[in-house]
Amino acid sequence: MRKKRIRLVSGLLVLIALLFLSTPVYIREALIHWYPDITDTYLFSSHTVERSPDCLEWTEAADYNTFRMDEADEAYLAKWETVSFLVIRNDSILYEAYRDGWTQQDLANIFSATKSIVGLLTGIARGEGAIGSLDDPVCKYLPEFTGEGRERVTVRNLLTMSSGLNWEESYSSLFSTTTQAYYGDNIRSLVMRLKPEEEPGKRYSYKSGDTQLLAFVVEAATGRTISDYAREKLWQPMQSCTDALWNLDKADGDEKAYCCLNTTAREFARFGRLLLNNGRWDDRQLVPAAYMEEALSPASYLENEFGDGPLDYYGFQIWIVPYKGRCFPAFRGVGGQYVFVIPEKNAVVVRMGHKRSEERIRERTADMEGYLDIAFKILQ
């Protein structure tokens, strides 16, 4: 009887193993790793975005780290498992803290904040003439993206998340398109199958597939991979001091451009400085000023996702964050990877960590305001 039970259990285990191995790659990987985390940096193959040969470290302010957080603010950072928190003013680090064993050198996945970088690269490609017009159809650059209404989708639609494509934005569902993109091994095939389910250019609806297609447009227009183009046009001109890693869907595959640049908090902050200076880095205009003006303004010609008025919180792959009567641009990624730009203070705020609030205040996650509250105390 005992031997029979052992044989039965062994047979069931073999059957389960066979079923597991027969499932698509993305399901197997999702079952193993489940929810994405900033520590996924080395989980995937990557292209390296090499540091600048003219690397220039951030200076530290005269009163660097003299601010002392109270217990409530410390508890707030701990609640959301914050690993790094930086406040930079006048191009000098005013406050810098690392937690949970994190250091200045550790790379983290900035997730959807990567989208904003793709948006900046689109502006550069447009300024160089590689992209003829933002109103060009996507199929001009990606001829395979045709049929079933795809010809109506434009570069501008992708920039403003108004493509109307049938992408399911969900990290918690095992079978969502986003899970397939993150854990799968053929992201190009996945996004080329997308088709409009509503009229493009009418309504904002956040879709990671829009950014992935946008990256493929930039690559087709420039003849460069998105990571190589980023290295030449942004990473090295911004005098970055650490190599970044851009995760791929497989070895020698395509960059997961909607999600997966991995960098340090200090390097992440450079993008805030770029936005603060309207696309300029010292004496070089890296992103055309006219493009930046539009990128940092809400695409108010679109309906918002709530159906109660024009879009007032998203530009070209960049968020416009309201805070106590102010509005300023931000990069945002799942888990709470944030860069906030505060022009009135000539300041940049970076927060990276494992968790964010699931509570929403319209388009914002509720945790964002707490970080800004702390930052403004430091900036007093």
Stockholm file with secondary structure:
# STOCKHOLM 1.0

chainA/1-380         MRKKRIRLVSGLLVLIALLFLSTPVYIREALIHWYPDITDTYLFSSHTVERSPDCLEWTEAADYNTFRMDEADEAYLAKWETVSFLVIRNDSILYEAYRDGWTQQDLANIFSATKSIVGLLTGIARGEGAIGSLDDPVCKYLPEFTGEGRERVTVRNLLTMSSGLNWEESYSSLFSTTTQAYYGDNIRSLVMRLKPEEEPGKRYSYKSGDTQLLAFVVEAATGRTISDYAREKLWQPMQSCTDALWNLDKADGDEKAYCCLNTTAREFARFGRLLLNNGRWDDRQLVPAAYMEEALSPASYLENEFGDGPLDYYGFQIWIVPYKGRCFPAFRGVGGQYVFVIPEKNAVVVRMGHKRSEERIRERTADMEGYLDIAFKILQ
#=GR chainA/1-380 SS CHHHHHHHHHHHHHHHHHHHHHSCHHHHHHHHHCSCCGGGGGTSCEEEECCCTTCCCCEECTTTTCCCCCHHHHHHHHHTTEEEEEEEETTEEEEEEECTTCCTTCCEECTTHHHHHHHHHHHHHHHTTSSCCTTSBGGGTCTTSCSTTGGGCBHHHHHTTCCCBCCCCCSSCTTSHHHHHHHCSCHHHHHHTCCBSSCTTSBCCCCHHHHHHHHHHHHHHHTSCHHHHHIIIIITTTTCCSCEEEEBSSTTCCBCTTTCEEECHHHHHHHHHHHHTTTEETTEECSCHHHHHHHTSCCTTSBCTTSSSBCCSBSSSCEEEEETTEEEEEEEETTTEEEEEEGGGTEEEEEEESCCCCCEETTEETHHHHHHHHHHHHTC
#=GC SS_cons         CHHHHHHHHHHHHHHHHHHHHHSCHHHHHHHHHCSCCGGGGGTSCEEEECCCTTCCCCEECTTTTCCCCCHHHHHHHHHTTEEEEEEEETTEEEEEEECTTCCTTCCEECTTHHHHHHHHHHHHHHHTTSSCCTTSBGGGTCTTSCSTTGGGCBHHHHHTTCCCBCCCCCSSCTTSHHHHHHHCSCHHHHHHTCCBSSCTTSBCCCCHHHHHHHHHHHHHHHTSCHHHHHIIIIITTTTCCSCEEEEBSSTTCCBCTTTCEEECHHHHHHHHHHHHTTTEETTEECSCHHHHHHHTSCCTTSBCTTSSSBCCSBSSSCEEEEETTEEEEEEEETTTEEEEEEGGGTEEEEEEESCCCCCEETTEETHHHHHHHHHHHHTC
//
